[in-house]
């Protein structure tokens, strides 16, 4: 996980069962195109075919990859950092495994700080190439150590999930793509380079990007990216089946490779087991481990070795990767029925100023709003951490969608929230209320919509 974005933030702020899985997948793959306001309801969808059951990912296989990455670091000056021989050796190791397993691999080269580096992209043959499910992890370490948890763990997890796809001779309905990114530790350079290299048409084909940066922390937490509601629910459904509680991931906001995808308007999700934030007593009671201690005491240090891994967390999260791939990649998904009401007029959000609102008028509905009212938000802003976002019902009731956070250092808010609005009459004027509560950053409401 990159610390550069965190440093910038601190300087600037000195102060998801199959039925449930299919429902989640349908929400993920709803069309991105804007509907007319209001749009006609979709025709009733045919019943989707069941998604194939995901395999168990053997944690021993994942750890075997980590042992190889450790050996590579040991033989190359103790690290696998950008511009160092250990990084290229890591790329060669992963590429060799994928080539032998039948993937189509591509090395995307770029230059940073006078040194050449590479992203490794691996496509599994088949699936609808206009509907891509992509997973990724960064393969570089810091110069201080071998980076086995950060992020050998995510890299090894997605590698073994990819090899499981090959072992199963999977024939997905969606196209599956994997990415190993370079130079994340200098500010997501590799993933930015990849996203920027895509045409707008190719970007629009990526229906979900899932990021796995640190999934084996020795004092682990179970954090789920909450950037896209349907992808958040996907992983919550999985961990709920294990009886494991989760929390929203905030420590890595703007600091890992999901950020460039998110900024390009691609729905993102992922998992994280914690870095240098301190585990609270409540978290220790929930997950075990030691309160008052960092989730990873060896974060960005020489001791981030193959000994710096919690096998249980690594096992659960590697299995969750496979669950996500099989759920999103093999189920037949159709758009949800319902009516969309949208406002596409831009509304400026004053810097450190009064709240502004954007309205949509809902009509033609009967009874109350749904218990899972989808609120799609597209706000362009230079620092999303400043923003407080509420949904205001016709009777004035307010539902908090997002609070401000000094650690939320990414740009823009492009996501879908789910609100239990079953107590509200559906028809009437609904408002999105946005307030910038700190200085130095600007933006505007680009559009927002309600899907009933």
Legacy VTK file of the C-alpha trace (Angstrom):
# vtk DataFile Version 3.0
C-alpha trace
ASCII
DATASET POLYDATA
POINTS 452 float
0.000 0.000 0.000
1.302 3.376 -1.016
2.188 5.855 1.681
2.715 8.800 -0.654
-0.994 9.618 -0.851
-1.231 9.339 2.936
1.651 11.780 3.378
-0.010 14.221 1.001
-3.230 13.892 2.922
-1.557 14.515 6.280
0.314 17.486 4.967
-2.791 19.011 3.545
-4.807 18.144 6.644
-2.258 18.959 9.299
-4.806 18.748 11.805
-21.549 -11.144 0.031
-25.440 -17.985 -0.559
-25.943 -18.236 -4.330
-29.289 -16.402 -4.474
-27.811 -13.500 -2.646
-24.739 -13.633 -4.850
-26.818 -13.476 -8.027
-28.762 -10.518 -6.684
-25.490 -8.754 -5.968
-24.108 -9.583 -9.410
-27.235 -8.213 -11.080
-26.754 -4.950 -9.248
-23.101 -4.771 -10.244
-23.822 -5.281 -13.922
-26.711 -2.846 -14.253
-26.123 -0.652 -17.320
-24.054 2.431 -16.712
-25.839 4.524 -19.363
-28.037 7.291 -18.040
-31.759 6.649 -18.223
-34.267 9.270 -19.279
-35.955 10.959 -16.405
-38.143 9.070 -15.544
-37.260 5.930 -17.510
-39.811 3.292 -18.382
-39.585 0.187 -16.205
-37.507 -2.623 -17.647
-39.339 -5.688 -18.909
-39.447 -8.542 -16.385
-36.140 -10.362 -16.493
-35.796 -14.051 -17.159
-34.664 -16.075 -14.167
-30.872 -16.093 -14.065
-28.908 -19.301 -14.266
-27.087 -20.286 -11.121
-23.534 -19.172 -10.682
-21.062 -22.017 -10.371
-19.803 -22.755 -6.881
-16.360 -21.340 -6.214
-13.551 -23.718 -5.281
-11.605 -23.640 -2.058
-8.252 -21.972 -2.603
-5.564 -24.014 -0.798
-3.758 -21.619 1.506
-0.672 -23.835 1.203
-0.520 -22.950 -2.498
-0.802 -19.251 -1.741
1.987 -19.539 0.834
4.143 -21.399 -1.680
3.952 -18.344 -3.944
4.887 -16.150 -0.987
7.897 -18.366 -0.311
8.998 -17.838 -3.902
8.625 -14.070 -3.589
10.638 -14.181 -0.383
13.398 -16.146 -2.122
13.404 -13.633 -4.960
13.784 -10.742 -2.536
16.545 -12.524 -0.605
18.488 -13.124 -3.827
18.048 -9.516 -4.962
19.158 -7.222 -2.175
16.271 -7.925 0.204
13.469 -6.271 -1.733
11.302 -6.365 -4.865
11.048 -2.620 -5.439
10.624 -0.540 -8.575
13.822 -0.290 -10.573
15.384 -3.233 -8.741
16.132 -6.711 -10.069
13.777 -8.279 -7.514
10.756 -6.677 -9.134
11.540 -8.006 -12.610
12.208 -11.453 -11.138
8.784 -11.295 -9.429
7.112 -10.400 -12.722
8.908 -13.276 -14.459
7.773 -15.738 -11.766
4.091 -14.772 -11.964
4.106 -14.589 -15.776
5.653 -18.043 -16.037
2.892 -19.558 -13.891
0.161 -17.862 -15.917
1.638 -18.718 -19.308
1.841 -22.385 -18.316
-1.799 -22.266 -17.156
-3.118 -21.019 -20.516
-3.565 -17.326 -19.883
-2.835 -14.681 -22.477
-0.296 -12.432 -20.779
0.875 -8.950 -21.671
3.721 -6.932 -20.207
2.979 -3.207 -20.254
6.187 -1.258 -19.826
6.576 2.315 -18.613
9.308 4.495 -17.186
9.314 6.127 -13.771
12.181 8.054 -12.169
14.536 6.943 -14.919
13.818 3.224 -14.493
11.708 0.860 -16.580
8.944 -1.085 -14.900
6.075 -3.307 -15.978
2.452 -4.133 -15.341
1.502 -7.750 -15.994
-1.977 -8.245 -17.494
-3.409 -11.768 -17.813
-6.618 -12.555 -19.714
-8.454 -15.856 -19.392
-9.704 -16.908 -22.862
-13.465 -16.712 -23.329
-16.269 -14.812 -21.736
-17.950 -11.736 -23.135
-15.112 -9.291 -23.801
-17.502 -6.363 -23.587
-18.235 -7.276 -19.948
-14.974 -7.567 -18.008
-14.453 -8.550 -14.374
-10.956 -7.563 -13.328
-8.949 -8.230 -10.171
-5.569 -6.793 -9.294
-2.799 -6.375 -6.760
0.524 -4.587 -6.723
3.642 -6.694 -7.064
6.286 -4.219 -5.975
7.639 -3.794 -2.462
9.272 -0.850 -0.769
13.053 -0.762 -0.846
13.214 -1.420 2.917
12.030 -5.024 2.720
10.642 -7.953 0.733
7.006 -6.847 0.980
5.496 -10.264 1.628
2.286 -8.998 3.208
2.442 -5.661 1.349
1.622 -6.817 -1.203
2.960 -10.284 -1.841
-0.194 -11.536 -0.087
-2.612 -9.943 -2.555
-0.409 -10.836 -5.516
-0.179 -14.480 -4.408
-3.904 -14.622 -3.624
-4.998 -13.484 -7.061
-2.346 -15.664 -8.721
-3.678 -18.792 -7.039
-7.259 -17.764 -7.857
-6.207 -17.402 -11.498
-4.593 -20.841 -11.427
-7.841 -22.207 -9.927
-9.688 -20.770 -12.944
-7.315 -22.750 -15.165
-7.593 -25.971 -13.127
-11.393 -25.764 -13.364
-11.208 -25.028 -17.125
-13.724 -22.344 -16.262
-16.020 -21.048 -19.001
-17.217 -17.750 -17.551
-20.010 -15.660 -19.007
-17.991 -12.515 -18.311
-14.403 -12.028 -19.419
-11.886 -12.451 -16.577
-8.778 -10.288 -16.393
-6.018 -10.110 -13.795
-3.461 -7.376 -13.201
-0.227 -7.167 -11.231
0.829 -3.554 -10.872
4.238 -1.980 -10.658
5.388 1.072 -8.723
2.350 1.244 -6.457
4.590 2.267 -3.599
5.476 5.489 -5.419
1.834 6.506 -5.857
-0.054 3.897 -7.926
2.093 4.665 -10.969
1.563 1.338 -12.748
-2.200 1.144 -12.330
-2.587 4.796 -13.334
-0.542 4.068 -16.435
-2.805 1.116 -17.288
-6.073 2.987 -16.785
-4.791 5.990 -18.721
-3.778 3.721 -21.601
-7.341 2.486 -22.074
-9.751 4.096 -24.482
-13.028 5.297 -23.032
-14.718 2.358 -24.765
-12.336 -0.134 -23.141
-12.788 1.475 -19.746
-16.551 1.135 -20.072
-16.152 -2.614 -20.644
-14.683 -3.110 -17.150
-17.794 -3.682 -15.063
-15.953 -4.289 -11.800
-12.396 -3.907 -10.580
-11.481 -5.703 -7.330
-8.295 -4.776 -5.493
-6.413 -6.902 -2.967
-3.673 -5.013 -1.169
-2.542 -6.724 2.054
-4.753 -9.735 2.861
-2.568 -11.599 5.363
-1.737 -9.081 8.078
-0.395 -10.755 11.231
-2.855 -8.969 13.555
-5.644 -8.976 10.985
-8.854 -7.091 10.478
-11.513 -7.843 7.915
-12.105 -4.682 5.960
-14.284 -4.411 2.832
-14.076 -1.573 0.332
-17.350 0.347 0.492
-16.919 2.353 -2.716
-19.565 0.435 -4.724
-22.526 -0.851 -2.724
-23.071 -4.050 -4.734
-19.415 -5.093 -4.524
-19.368 -4.236 -0.824
-22.412 -6.500 -0.344
-20.747 -9.266 -2.361
-17.964 -9.625 0.185
-20.233 -9.019 3.162
-22.342 -11.962 1.972
-19.260 -14.167 1.784
-17.909 -13.292 5.213
-21.359 -13.464 6.780
-21.435 -17.095 5.660
-18.244 -17.636 7.664
-19.646 -15.838 10.697
-16.969 -13.164 10.334
-17.959 -9.549 10.843
-16.498 -6.925 8.537
-15.916 -3.193 8.673
-15.686 -0.596 5.903
-12.148 -0.089 4.638
-10.979 3.485 5.200
-7.238 3.209 5.923
-6.400 2.637 2.266
-8.735 5.199 0.705
-6.828 6.840 -2.128
-3.692 4.860 -1.282
-3.930 1.746 -3.465
-4.542 0.641 -7.039
-8.336 0.777 -6.968
-8.075 4.556 -6.926
-7.254 5.132 -10.637
-10.107 2.813 -11.627
-12.511 4.556 -9.302
-11.490 7.959 -10.586
-12.242 6.716 -14.116
-15.793 5.844 -13.081
-15.244 2.061 -12.844
-17.002 0.341 -9.899
-14.381 -0.856 -7.434
-14.323 -3.234 -4.491
-11.803 -5.258 -2.563
-10.469 -6.552 0.730
-7.830 -5.400 3.189
-6.509 -6.835 6.455
-4.945 -3.649 7.846
-1.603 -1.852 7.820
-0.190 0.541 10.409
-3.462 1.663 11.980
-3.949 0.379 15.532
-6.429 -2.406 16.323
-8.984 -1.256 18.889
-10.253 -3.316 21.796
-13.616 -3.639 20.048
-11.897 -4.955 16.923
-9.829 -7.413 18.948
-13.004 -8.662 20.641
-14.560 -9.151 17.216
-11.629 -10.650 15.307
-9.110 -11.791 17.887
-5.545 -10.582 17.890
-4.007 -7.859 20.001
-5.593 -4.515 20.723
-3.351 -1.472 20.941
-1.070 -2.943 18.281
-0.865 -2.257 14.550
-2.589 -4.654 12.190
0.853 -5.070 10.615
3.791 -4.023 12.819
6.153 -4.744 9.915
4.396 -2.484 7.434
7.023 -1.049 5.060
9.860 -2.577 7.097
12.505 -5.227 6.588
10.545 -7.642 8.817
7.707 -7.881 6.260
8.875 -11.400 5.428
7.164 -14.753 4.917
6.927 -14.934 8.723
4.761 -11.799 8.717
1.528 -13.568 7.622
-1.619 -14.717 9.414
-2.611 -17.986 7.710
-6.285 -17.819 8.724
-6.795 -14.355 7.282
-4.842 -15.253 4.143
-6.969 -18.400 3.690
-10.302 -16.635 4.168
-9.468 -13.739 1.914
-8.014 -15.936 -0.852
-11.234 -17.965 -0.807
-13.181 -14.692 -0.978
-11.306 -13.750 -4.157
-12.456 -16.995 -5.785
-16.003 -16.425 -4.508
-16.080 -13.009 -6.138
-14.660 -14.271 -9.440
-17.087 -17.182 -9.718
-20.082 -15.127 -8.566
-19.483 -12.188 -10.851
-17.943 -14.138 -13.714
-20.210 -17.173 -14.167
-23.762 -16.101 -13.304
-26.126 -14.842 -15.971
-27.026 -11.373 -14.829
-29.778 -9.064 -15.983
-30.563 -5.453 -15.164
-32.837 -4.968 -12.183
-36.372 -3.912 -12.938
-37.460 -0.521 -11.728
-37.773 3.092 -12.654
-34.865 5.513 -12.648
-35.321 9.164 -11.735
-32.240 11.286 -12.415
-30.974 14.847 -12.332
-28.004 15.529 -14.614
-27.745 19.273 -14.036
-24.423 20.406 -12.541
-24.574 22.037 -9.120
-21.458 23.772 -7.781
-20.410 22.828 -4.237
-18.920 25.879 -2.447
-15.541 25.400 -0.807
-16.041 25.190 2.963
-19.492 26.653 2.476
-23.188 26.104 2.852
-24.856 22.866 1.769
-26.336 22.707 -1.724
-29.075 20.451 -3.024
-30.103 18.796 -6.272
-33.685 17.534 -6.646
-35.527 14.756 -8.451
-39.293 14.495 -8.510
-40.631 10.963 -8.207
-44.105 10.312 -9.579
-46.224 7.406 -10.762
-45.165 5.145 -7.897
-47.571 3.506 -5.451
-47.014 3.216 -1.736
-43.667 3.639 -0.060
-40.111 3.655 -1.314
-38.227 0.319 -1.249
-36.181 -1.024 1.633
-33.188 -1.011 -0.729
-33.487 2.305 -2.512
-30.439 2.741 -4.764
-28.947 6.230 -4.697
-26.417 6.665 -7.501
-24.068 9.587 -6.937
-21.550 11.230 -9.286
-19.781 14.137 -7.585
-16.582 15.539 -9.049
-14.396 16.959 -6.282
-10.678 17.462 -5.653
-10.819 15.994 -2.111
-13.756 13.747 -1.259
-12.850 13.663 2.416
-14.303 17.160 2.796
-17.771 16.100 1.707
-20.856 15.321 3.764
-23.614 13.768 1.637
-27.242 13.225 2.638
-30.419 12.009 0.952
-33.433 14.075 1.943
-36.854 12.427 1.600
-39.971 14.354 0.535
-41.050 14.794 4.171
-37.641 16.202 5.131
-36.246 13.048 6.729
-32.493 12.869 6.212
-30.399 9.774 5.466
-26.624 10.117 5.845
-24.827 8.629 2.849
-21.288 9.818 3.587
-19.572 11.632 6.398
-16.460 13.755 6.104
-13.127 12.126 6.891
-9.637 13.608 6.999
-8.209 10.203 5.948
-10.381 9.926 2.830
-7.818 11.390 0.441
-9.237 10.274 -2.932
-10.898 12.505 -5.486
-14.569 12.326 -6.513
-17.533 10.369 -5.173
-18.793 8.031 -7.906
-20.732 5.220 -6.272
-24.156 3.823 -5.388
-25.508 3.890 -1.872
-28.399 1.743 -0.592
-30.928 3.284 1.771
-33.766 1.642 3.684
-36.453 4.152 2.752
-39.418 1.846 3.333
-40.961 4.298 5.789
-41.062 7.060 3.162
-43.806 7.759 0.646
-42.228 7.215 -2.768
-43.796 10.089 -4.692
-42.544 13.591 -4.113
-39.376 15.651 -4.324
-36.199 13.947 -3.115
-32.980 15.875 -2.668
-29.289 15.100 -2.633
-27.673 17.462 -0.129
-23.915 18.013 -0.318
-21.705 20.173 1.871
-17.968 20.845 1.723
-16.888 21.275 5.367
-13.181 22.189 4.931
-11.150 24.631 2.892
-8.939 24.386 -0.192
-10.899 21.966 -2.404
-13.654 22.434 -4.959
-16.160 20.430 -6.939
-19.708 19.988 -8.174
-22.597 17.535 -8.308
-22.358 16.080 -11.818
-25.487 13.902 -11.589
-27.411 11.657 -9.244
-30.300 9.197 -9.532
-32.801 7.107 -7.593
-33.617 3.554 -8.772
-36.921 2.182 -7.446
LINES 2 453
15 0 1 2 3 4 5 6 7 8 9 10 11 12 13 14
436 16 17 18 19 20 21 22 23 24 25 26 27 28 29 30 31 32 33 34 35 36 37 38 39 40 41 42 43 44 45 46 47 48 49 50 51 52 53 54 55 56 57 58 59 60 61 62 63 64 65 66 67 68 69 70 71 72 73 74 75 76 77 78 79 80 81 82 83 84 85 86 87 88 89 90 91 92 93 94 95 96 97 98 99 100 101 102 103 104 105 106 107 108 109 110 111 112 113 114 115 116 117 118 119 120 121 122 123 124 125 126 127 128 129 130 131 132 133 134 135 136 137 138 139 140 141 142 143 144 145 146 147 148 149 150 151 152 153 154 155 156 157 158 159 160 161 162 163 164 165 166 167 168 169 170 171 172 173 174 175 176 177 178 179 180 181 182 183 184 185 186 187 188 189 190 191 192 193 194 195 196 197 198 199 200 201 202 203 204 205 206 207 208 209 210 211 212 213 214 215 216 217 218 219 220 221 222 223 224 225 226 227 228 229 230 231 232 233 234 235 236 237 238 239 240 241 242 243 244 245 246 247 248 249 250 251 252 253 254 255 256 257 258 259 260 261 262 263 264 265 266 267 268 269 270 271 272 273 274 275 276 277 278 279 280 281 282 283 284 285 286 287 288 289 290 291 292 293 294 295 296 297 298 299 300 301 302 303 304 305 306 307 308 309 310 311 312 313 314 315 316 317 318 319 320 321 322 323 324 325 326 327 328 329 330 331 332 333 334 335 336 337 338 339 340 341 342 343 344 345 346 347 348 349 350 351 352 353 354 355 356 357 358 359 360 361 362 363 364 365 366 367 368 369 370 371 372 373 374 375 376 377 378 379 380 381 382 383 384 385 386 387 388 389 390 391 392 393 394 395 396 397 398 399 400 401 402 403 404 405 406 407 408 409 410 411 412 413 414 415 416 417 418 419 420 421 422 423 424 425 426 427 428 429 430 431 432 433 434 435 436 437 438 439 440 441 442 443 444 445 446 447 448 449 450 451
